Amino acid sequence: MLRVAPPIINLSRQILVSGTAAVLILAAGAGIADASAVGYAKVAGFCFEAQGQQVCLPTISLGHFIKGGGRSITRQEASVQDTLGADSSGLKWCNWRIDWRYSDTNGRTYLTSRGPLHSSCTWGASIGRVDKTKRTLKHYGKACADFFVSGKRRATQCHYITK
């Protein structure tokens, strides 16, 4: 009786299909890739009096950095920076804090993480908040940093969190 060996082409195709399926299964289980974003927003004009004139300086910005993937956030940072981009607040700020605010796609806020209140005055020094808390957001939408001075919101910078 004559035996015929299985065709090598069919055997190679079976191995290739099985190997491809295994790679696809592993890739699907790998999860969402990390992503990050950074953005800046102008701080509402800061006014003071100089030689009898009121002078307003809208030259300070709020920088906001966010890292994560999908609805997962692994790190957030925000800082108030002068016009040169130095890590200096540029001015005197009293009773300030930076909050994280999360909104759904309809703009409804569902969570706010209040930052600590700094009741002393900070003159020209670094103003910021770093948060390594891992969060999984309930909804896609926006993640924002809000800068408050004496209870008044002076700047907001947001990142859209989408599928």
DRENVO-871216 format. One record per atom (N, C-alpha, C): residue number from 0; atom name; x, y, z. Coordinates in Angstrom, 1 decimal. Example, Ala and Ser with C-alpha at 12.3 -4.5 7.8 and 13.67 -1.06 7.14 Angstrom:
! residues 2
PT   num   atomo       xx       yy       zz
PT     0       N     13.2     -5.7      7.8
PT     0      CA     12.3     -4.5      7.8
PT     0       C     13.2     -3.3      7.8
PT     1       N     12.8     -2.2      7.1
PT     1      CA     13.7     -1.1      7.1
PT     1       C     12.9      0.0      7.9
***
This chain:
! residues 163
PT   num   atomo       xx       yy       zz
PT     0       N      0.8     -1.2      0.0
PT     0      CA      0.0      0.0      0.0
PT     0       C      0.9      1.2      0.0
PT     1       N      0.5      2.2     -0.8
PT     1      CA      1.3      3.4     -1.0
PT     1       C      0.7      4.4      0.0
PT     2       N      1.6      5.0      0.8
PT     2      CA      1.2      6.1      1.7
PT     2       C      1.6      7.4      1.1
PT     3       N      0.7      8.4      1.2
PT     3      CA      1.0      9.7      0.6
PT     3       C      1.2     10.7      1.8
PT     4       N      2.3     11.3      1.9
PT     4      CA      2.6     12.3      2.9
PT     4       C      1.7     13.5      2.8
PT     5       N      1.3     14.1      3.9
PT     5      CA      0.4     15.3      3.8
PT     5       C      1.1     16.4      3.0
PT     6       N      0.4     17.1      2.2
PT     6      CA      1.1     18.1      1.5
PT     6       C      1.7     19.2      2.4
PT     7       N      2.9     19.5      2.1
PT     7      CA      3.7     20.5      3.0
PT     7       C      3.0     21.9      3.0
PT     8       N      2.4     22.2      1.8
PT     8      CA      1.7     23.5      1.7
PT     8       C      0.6     23.6      2.7
PT     9       N     -0.3     22.5      2.8
PT     9      CA     -1.4     22.6      3.7
PT     9       C     -0.9     22.6      5.2
PT    10       N      0.1     21.8      5.5
PT    10      CA      0.6     21.8      6.9
PT    10       C      1.2     23.2      7.2
PT    11       N      1.9     23.9      6.3
PT    11      CA      2.4     25.2      6.6
PT    11       C      1.3     26.2      6.8
PT    12       N      0.2     26.1      6.0
PT    12      CA     -0.9     27.0      6.1
PT    12       C     -1.6     26.8      7.4
PT    13       N     -1.7     25.6      7.9
PT    13      CA     -2.3     25.3      9.3
PT    13       C     -1.5     26.0     10.4
PT    14       N     -0.2     25.8     10.3
PT    14      CA      0.7     26.4     11.3
PT    14       C      0.6     28.0     11.2
PT    15       N      0.6     28.5     10.0
PT    15      CA      0.5     30.0      9.9
PT    15       C     -0.9     30.5     10.4
PT    16       N     -2.0     29.8     10.1
PT    16      CA     -3.3     30.2     10.6
PT    16       C     -3.3     30.1     12.2
PT    17       N     -2.8     29.0     12.7
PT    17      CA     -2.8     28.8     14.2
PT    17       C     -1.9     29.9     14.8
PT    18       N     -0.7     30.2     14.3
PT    18      CA      0.1     31.2     14.8
PT    18       C     -0.4     32.6     14.8
PT    19       N     -1.1     32.9     13.7
PT    19      CA     -1.7     34.2     13.5
PT    19       C     -2.8     34.4     14.6
PT    20       N     -3.6     33.3     14.8
PT    20      CA     -4.7     33.4     15.7
PT    20       C     -4.2     33.6     17.1
PT    21       N     -3.1     32.9     17.5
PT    21      CA     -2.5     33.1     18.8
PT    21       C     -2.0     34.5     19.0
PT    22       N     -1.3     35.1     18.0
PT    22      CA     -0.9     36.4     18.1
PT    22       C     -2.0     37.4     18.2
PT    23       N     -3.1     37.2     17.5
PT    23      CA     -4.3     38.1     17.7
PT    23       C     -4.9     38.0     19.0
PT    24       N     -5.0     36.8     19.6
PT    24      CA     -5.5     36.6     20.9
PT    24       C     -4.6     37.3     22.0
PT    25       N     -3.3     37.2     21.8
PT    25      CA     -2.4     37.9     22.7
PT    25       C     -2.5     39.4     22.6
PT    26       N     -2.6     39.9     21.4
PT    26      CA     -2.7     41.3     21.2
PT    26       C     -4.0     41.9     21.8
PT    27       N     -5.1     41.1     21.6
PT    27      CA     -6.4     41.6     22.2
PT    27       C     -6.3     41.6     23.7
PT    28       N     -5.6     40.8     24.3
PT    28      CA     -5.5     40.8     25.8
PT    28       C     -4.5     41.8     26.3
PT    29       N     -3.8     42.4     25.4
PT    29      CA     -2.7     43.3     25.9
PT    29       C     -3.3     44.6     26.5
PT    30       N     -4.5     45.0     26.2
PT    30      CA     -5.1     46.2     26.7
PT    30       C     -4.9     47.4     25.8
PT    31       N     -5.3     48.5     26.3
PT    31      CA     -5.2     49.8     25.6
PT    31       C     -3.9     50.4     25.8
PT    32       N     -3.3     50.9     24.8
PT    32      CA     -2.0     51.6     24.9
PT    32       C     -2.1     52.8     25.7
PT    33       N     -1.0     53.1     26.4
PT    33      CA     -0.9     54.4     27.2
PT    33       C     -0.9     55.6     26.2
PT    34       N     -1.5     56.6     26.7
PT    34      CA     -1.5     57.9     26.0
PT    34       C     -1.3     59.0     26.9
PT    35       N     -0.9     60.1     26.4
PT    35      CA     -0.7     61.3     27.3
PT    35       C     -1.1     62.6     26.5
PT    36       N     -1.4     63.6     27.2
PT    36      CA     -1.7     64.9     26.6
PT    36       C     -1.3     66.0     27.5
PT    37       N     -1.0     67.1     26.9
PT    37      CA     -0.7     68.3     27.7
PT    37       C     -1.3     69.5     27.0
PT    38       N     -1.8     70.4     27.8
PT    38      CA     -2.5     71.6     27.2
PT    38       C     -2.3     72.8     28.1
PT    39       N     -2.6     74.0     27.6
PT    39      CA     -2.4     75.2     28.3
PT    39       C     -3.6     76.1     28.1
PT    40       N     -3.9     76.9     29.2
PT    40      CA     -5.0     77.8     29.1
PT    40       C     -4.6     79.1     29.8
PT    41       N     -5.0     80.3     29.3
PT    41      CA     -4.6     81.5     30.0
PT    41       C     -5.4     81.7     31.3
PT    42       N     -4.6     82.1     32.3
PT    42      CA     -5.3     82.5     33.6
PT    42       C     -5.9     83.8     33.4
PT    43       N     -7.1     83.9     33.9
PT    43      CA     -7.9     85.2     33.8
PT    43       C     -7.0     86.3     34.3
PT    44       N     -7.1     87.4     33.6
PT    44      CA     -6.2     88.6     33.8
PT    44       C     -6.0     88.9     35.3
PT    45       N     -4.8     89.2     35.7
PT    45      CA     -4.5     89.5     37.1
PT    45       C     -4.2     91.0     37.0
PT    46       N     -5.0     91.8     37.8
PT    46      CA     -4.9     93.2     37.8
PT    46       C     -4.3     93.7     39.1
PT    47       N     -3.5     94.8     39.0
PT    47      CA     -2.9     95.5     40.2
PT    47       C     -2.8     97.0     39.8
PT    48       N     -2.5     97.8     40.8
PT    48      CA     -2.4     99.2     40.6
PT    48       C     -0.9     99.6     40.7
PT    49       N     -0.5    100.3     39.6
PT    49      CA      0.9    100.8     39.6
PT    49       C      0.9    102.3     39.2
PT    50       N      1.4    103.1     40.1
PT    50      CA      1.5    104.6     39.9
PT    50       C      0.1    105.1     39.6
PT    51       N     -0.9    104.7     40.3
PT    51      CA     -2.3    105.2     40.1
PT    51       C     -3.0    104.6     39.0
PT    52       N     -2.5    103.7     38.2
PT    52      CA     -3.1    103.1     37.0
PT    52       C     -3.4    101.6     37.3
PT    53       N     -4.5    101.1     36.8
PT    53      CA     -4.8     99.7     37.0
PT    53       C     -4.1     99.0     35.8
PT    54       N     -3.3     98.0     36.1
PT    54      CA     -2.6     97.3     35.0
PT    54       C     -3.0     95.8     35.1
PT    55       N     -3.4     95.2     34.0
PT    55      CA     -3.9     93.8     34.0
PT    55       C     -2.9     93.0     33.1
PT    56       N     -2.5     91.9     33.7
PT    56      CA     -1.5     91.0     33.0
PT    56       C     -2.1     89.6     32.7
PT    57       N     -2.6     89.4     31.5
PT    57      CA     -3.2     88.1     31.2
PT    57       C     -2.1     87.1     30.6
PT    58       N     -0.9     87.2     31.2
PT    58      CA      0.2     86.5     30.7
PT    58       C      0.6     85.2     31.4
PT    59       N     -0.2     84.8     32.3
PT    59      CA      0.1     83.6     33.1
PT    59       C     -0.8     82.5     32.5
PT    60       N     -0.2     81.2     32.5
PT    60      CA     -1.0     80.1     31.9
PT    60       C     -1.1     79.0     32.9
PT    61       N     -2.1     78.2     32.7
PT    61      CA     -2.3     76.9     33.5
PT    61       C     -2.0     75.8     32.6
PT    62       N     -0.9     75.0     32.9
PT    62      CA     -0.6     73.9     32.1
PT    62       C     -1.2     72.6     32.8
PT    63       N     -1.7     71.7     32.0
PT    63      CA     -2.3     70.5     32.5
PT    63       C     -1.8     69.3     31.7
PT    64       N     -1.2     68.3     32.4
PT    64      CA     -0.7     67.1     31.8
PT    64       C     -1.5     65.9     32.3
PT    65       N     -1.9     65.0     31.4
PT    65      CA     -2.6     63.8     31.8
PT    65       C     -2.1     62.6     31.1
PT    66       N     -2.0     61.5     31.8
PT    66      CA     -1.5     60.2     31.3
PT    66       C     -2.4     59.1     31.6
PT    67       N     -2.6     58.2     30.7
PT    67      CA     -3.5     57.1     30.9
PT    67       C     -3.8     56.4     29.6
PT    68       N     -4.9     55.7     29.5
PT    68      CA     -5.4     55.0     28.3
PT    68       C     -6.8     54.7     28.5
PT    69       N     -7.6     54.9     27.4
PT    69      CA     -9.1     54.6     27.6
PT    69       C     -9.6     55.5     28.6
PT    70       N    -10.4     54.9     29.5
PT    70      CA    -11.0     55.7     30.6
PT    70       C    -10.1     55.7     31.9
PT    71       N     -8.9     55.1     31.8
PT    71      CA     -8.0     55.0     32.9
PT    71       C     -7.0     56.2     32.9
PT    72       N     -6.9     56.8     34.1
PT    72      CA     -5.9     57.9     34.3
PT    72       C     -4.9     57.4     35.3
PT    73       N     -3.6     57.5     35.0
PT    73      CA     -2.6     57.0     35.9
PT    73       C     -1.8     58.2     36.5
PT    74       N     -1.9     59.4     35.9
PT    74      CA     -1.1     60.5     36.4
PT    74       C     -1.7     61.8     35.9
PT    75       N     -1.8     62.9     36.7
PT    75      CA     -2.2     64.2     36.3
PT    75       C     -1.3     65.2     37.0
PT    76       N     -1.0     66.3     36.3
PT    76      CA     -0.2     67.3     36.8
PT    76       C     -0.7     68.6     36.3
PT    77       N     -0.7     69.7     37.1
PT    77      CA     -1.1     71.0     36.6
PT    77       C     -0.2     72.0     37.3
PT    78       N      0.2     73.1     36.6
PT    78      CA      1.0     74.1     37.2
PT    78       C      0.7     75.5     36.6
PT    79       N      0.8     76.5     37.3
PT    79      CA      0.7     77.9     36.9
PT    79       C      2.1     78.4     36.4
PT    80       N      2.2     78.8     35.2
PT    80      CA      3.5     79.2     34.6
PT    80       C      3.5     80.6     34.1
PT    81       N      4.6     81.2     34.2
PT    81      CA      4.7     82.6     33.7
PT    81       C      4.9     82.6     32.2
PT    82       N      5.0     83.7     31.6
PT    82      CA      5.0     83.9     30.1
PT    82       C      6.3     83.2     29.5
PT    83       N      7.3     83.1     30.3
PT    83      CA      8.6     82.5     29.7
PT    83       C      8.5     80.9     29.8
PT    84       N      7.5     80.4     30.4
PT    84      CA      7.3     78.9     30.5
PT    84       C      8.2     78.4     31.7
PT    85       N      8.7     79.2     32.5
PT    85      CA      9.5     78.8     33.6
PT    85       C      8.5     78.2     34.7
PT    86       N      9.0     77.4     35.5
PT    86      CA      8.1     76.8     36.5
PT    86       C      7.9     77.9     37.7
PT    87       N      7.5     79.0     37.3
PT    87      CA      7.3     80.1     38.3
PT    87       C      5.9     80.7     38.1
PT    88       N      5.2     80.9     39.1
PT    88      CA      3.8     81.5     39.0
PT    88       C      3.8     82.9     38.5
PT    89       N      4.9     83.5     38.6
PT    89      CA      5.1     84.9     38.1
PT    89       C      4.5     86.0     38.9
PT    90       N      3.5     85.7     39.8
PT    90      CA      2.8     86.7     40.5
PT    90       C      2.6     86.2     42.0
PT    91       N      1.9     87.0     42.8
PT    91      CA      1.6     86.6     44.1
PT    91       C      0.2     86.0     44.1
PT    92       N      0.1     84.8     44.6
PT    92      CA     -1.2     84.1     44.7
PT    92       C     -1.5     83.7     46.1
PT    93       N     -2.7     84.0     46.6
PT    93      CA     -3.0     83.7     48.0
PT    93       C     -4.3     82.8     48.0
PT    94       N     -4.4     81.8     48.9
PT    94      CA     -5.5     81.0     49.0
PT    94       C     -5.9     80.3     47.7
PT    95       N     -4.9     79.5     47.2
PT    95      CA     -5.1     78.9     45.9
PT    95       C     -5.2     77.4     46.0
PT    96       N     -5.8     76.8     45.0
PT    96      CA     -5.9     75.3     45.0
PT    96       C     -6.1     74.9     43.5
PT    97       N     -5.8     73.7     43.2
PT    97      CA     -6.1     73.1     41.8
PT    97       C     -6.9     71.9     42.0
PT    98       N     -8.1     71.9     41.3
PT    98      CA     -9.0     70.7     41.4
PT    98       C     -8.9     70.0     40.1
PT    99       N     -9.3     68.7     40.1
PT    99      CA     -9.5     67.8     38.9
PT    99       C    -11.1     67.7     38.8
PT   100       N    -11.6     67.9     37.6
PT   100      CA    -13.0     67.8     37.4
PT   100       C    -13.3     66.9     36.2
PT   101       N    -14.2     66.0     36.4
PT   101      CA    -14.5     65.0     35.3
PT   101       C    -16.0     65.2     34.9
PT   102       N    -16.2     65.3     33.6
PT   102      CA    -17.6     65.5     33.1
PT   102       C    -17.8     64.4     32.0
PT   103       N    -19.1     64.1     31.8
PT   103      CA    -19.5     63.1     30.8
PT   103       C    -19.6     63.8     29.4
PT   104       N    -20.0     63.1     28.4
PT   104      CA    -20.0     63.7     27.1
PT   104       C    -21.1     64.7     26.9
PT   105       N    -22.0     64.8     27.8
PT   105      CA    -23.1     65.8     27.8
PT   105       C    -22.6     67.1     28.6
PT   106       N    -21.4     67.0     29.2
PT   106      CA    -20.9     68.2     29.9
PT   106       C    -21.3     68.2     31.4
PT   107       N    -22.0     67.1     31.9
PT   107      CA    -22.4     67.1     33.3
PT   107       C    -21.2     66.6     34.1
PT   108       N    -20.8     67.4     35.1
PT   108      CA    -19.8     67.0     36.1
PT   108       C    -20.3     65.9     37.0
PT   109       N    -19.5     64.8     37.1
PT   109      CA    -19.9     63.7     37.9
PT   109       C    -18.9     63.4     39.1
PT   110       N    -17.7     64.1     39.0
PT   110      CA    -16.7     63.9     40.0
PT   110       C    -15.8     65.1     40.0
PT   111       N    -15.5     65.6     41.3
PT   111      CA    -14.5     66.6     41.4
PT   111       C    -13.5     66.2     42.5
PT   112       N    -12.3     66.2     42.3
PT   112      CA    -11.2     65.9     43.3
PT   112       C    -10.6     67.2     43.7
PT   113       N    -11.0     67.7     44.8
PT   113      CA    -10.4     69.0     45.3
PT   113       C     -9.0     68.9     45.7
PT   114       N     -8.2     69.8     45.3
PT   114      CA     -6.8     69.9     45.7
PT   114       C     -6.7     70.5     47.0
PT   115       N     -5.6     70.4     47.7
PT   115      CA     -5.4     71.1     49.0
PT   115       C     -5.4     72.6     48.8
PT   116       N     -5.9     73.3     49.8
PT   116      CA     -6.0     74.8     49.8
PT   116       C     -4.6     75.2     50.4
PT   117       N     -4.0     76.1     49.7
PT   117      CA     -2.7     76.7     50.1
PT   117       C     -3.1     78.1     50.6
PT   118       N     -3.3     78.2     51.9
PT   118      CA     -3.8     79.5     52.5
PT   118       C     -2.7     80.6     52.6
PT   119       N     -1.5     80.2     52.6
PT   119      CA     -0.4     81.2     52.6
PT   119       C     -0.3     81.8     51.2
PT   120       N      0.4     82.9     51.1
PT   120      CA      0.6     83.5     49.8
PT   120       C      1.9     83.0     49.1
PT   121       N      1.8     82.7     47.9
PT   121      CA      3.0     82.3     47.1
PT   121       C      3.4     83.4     46.1
PT   122       N      4.6     83.8     46.3
PT   122      CA      5.1     84.9     45.4
PT   122       C      6.1     84.4     44.5
PT   123       N      5.8     84.3     43.2
PT   123      CA      6.8     83.9     42.2
PT   123       C      7.3     82.5     42.3
PT   124       N      6.9     81.7     43.2
PT   124      CA      7.4     80.4     43.4
PT   124       C      6.5     79.4     42.6
PT   125       N      6.9     78.2     42.5
PT   125      CA      6.1     77.2     41.8
PT   125       C      4.8     76.9     42.4
PT   126       N      3.8     76.9     41.6
PT   126      CA      2.4     76.6     42.0
PT   126       C      1.9     75.4     41.2
PT   127       N      1.6     74.3     41.8
PT   127      CA      1.1     73.1     41.1
PT   127       C      0.6     72.0     41.9
PT   128       N      0.1     71.0     41.2
PT   128      CA     -0.4     69.8     41.8
PT   128       C      0.0     68.6     41.0
PT   129       N      0.6     67.6     41.6
PT   129      CA      0.9     66.3     41.0
PT   129       C      0.1     65.2     41.7
PT   130       N     -0.6     64.4     40.9
PT   130      CA     -1.5     63.4     41.4
PT   130       C     -1.2     62.1     40.7
PT   131       N     -0.7     61.1     41.4
PT   131      CA     -0.4     59.8     40.8
PT   131       C     -1.5     58.8     41.1
PT   132       N     -2.7     59.3     41.6
PT   132      CA     -3.8     58.4     41.9
PT   132       C     -4.3     57.8     40.6
PT   133       N     -4.5     56.4     40.6
PT   133      CA     -5.0     55.8     39.5
PT   133       C     -6.5     55.8     39.5
PT   134       N     -7.2     56.3     38.5
PT   134      CA     -8.6     56.4     38.4
PT   134       C     -9.1     55.8     37.1
PT   135       N    -10.3     55.1     37.2
PT   135      CA    -11.0     54.7     36.1
PT   135       C    -12.3     55.5     36.0
PT   136       N    -12.4     56.3     35.0
PT   136      CA    -13.5     57.2     34.8
PT   136       C    -14.8     56.4     34.6
PT   137       N    -15.9     56.9     35.1
PT   137      CA    -17.2     56.3     34.9
PT   137       C    -17.7     56.5     33.4
PT   138       N    -17.3     57.6     32.8
PT   138      CA    -17.8     57.9     31.5
PT   138       C    -16.7     58.5     30.6
PT   139       N    -16.8     58.4     29.3
PT   139      CA    -16.0     59.2     28.4
PT   139       C    -16.5     60.6     28.6
PT   140       N    -15.6     61.6     28.2
PT   140      CA    -16.0     63.0     28.3
PT   140       C    -14.8     63.9     28.4
PT   141       N    -14.7     64.6     29.5
PT   141      CA    -13.6     65.6     29.8
PT   141       C    -13.0     65.4     31.1
PT   142       N    -11.7     65.6     31.2
PT   142      CA    -10.9     65.6     32.4
PT   142       C    -10.3     67.0     32.5
PT   143       N    -10.6     67.8     33.5
PT   143      CA    -10.2     69.2     33.5
PT   143       C     -9.4     69.5     34.8
PT   144       N     -8.5     70.5     34.7
PT   144      CA     -7.8     71.1     35.8
PT   144       C     -8.4     72.5     36.0
PT   145       N     -8.8     72.8     37.2
PT   145      CA     -9.4     74.1     37.5
PT   145       C     -8.5     74.8     38.6
PT   146       N     -8.1     76.0     38.3
PT   146      CA     -7.2     76.8     39.2
PT   146       C     -8.1     77.8     39.9
PT   147       N     -8.2     77.7     41.3
PT   147      CA     -9.0     78.6     42.1
PT   147       C     -8.0     79.5     42.9
PT   148       N     -8.4     80.8     43.0
PT   148      CA     -7.7     81.7     43.9
PT   148       C     -8.8     82.4     44.7
PT   149       N     -8.7     82.3     46.1
PT   149      CA     -9.7     82.9     47.0
PT   149       C    -11.1     82.4     46.6
PT   150       N    -11.3     81.2     46.3
PT   150      CA    -12.6     80.7     46.0
PT   150       C    -13.1     81.0     44.6
PT   151       N    -12.4     81.7     43.8
PT   151      CA    -12.9     82.1     42.4
PT   151       C    -12.0     81.3     41.4
PT   152       N    -12.7     80.7     40.5
PT   152      CA    -12.0     80.0     39.4
PT   152       C    -11.4     81.0     38.5
PT   153       N    -10.0     80.8     38.3
PT   153      CA     -9.3     81.8     37.5
PT   153       C     -8.9     81.2     36.1
PT   154       N     -8.9     79.8     36.0
PT   154      CA     -8.5     79.2     34.8
PT   154       C     -9.0     77.8     34.8
PT   155       N     -9.3     77.3     33.6
PT   155      CA     -9.6     75.9     33.4
PT   155       C     -8.9     75.4     32.1
PT   156       N     -8.4     74.1     32.2
PT   156      CA     -7.8     73.5     31.0
PT   156       C     -8.3     72.1     31.0
PT   157       N     -8.9     71.6     29.9
PT   157      CA     -9.5     70.3     29.8
PT   157       C     -8.9     69.5     28.6
PT   158       N     -9.0     68.2     28.8
PT   158      CA     -8.7     67.2     27.8
PT   158       C     -9.9     66.3     27.6
PT   159       N    -10.2     66.0     26.3
PT   159      CA    -11.3     65.2     25.9
PT   159       C    -10.8     63.7     26.0
PT   160       N    -11.6     62.9     26.7
PT   160      CA    -11.3     61.5     26.9
PT   160       C    -12.4     60.8     26.0
PT   161       N    -11.9     60.2     24.9
PT   161      CA    -12.8     59.6     23.9
PT   161       C    -12.4     58.1     23.6
PT   162       N    -13.3     57.4     23.0
PT   162      CA    -13.0     56.0     22.7
PT   162       C    -11.9     55.9     21.6
***
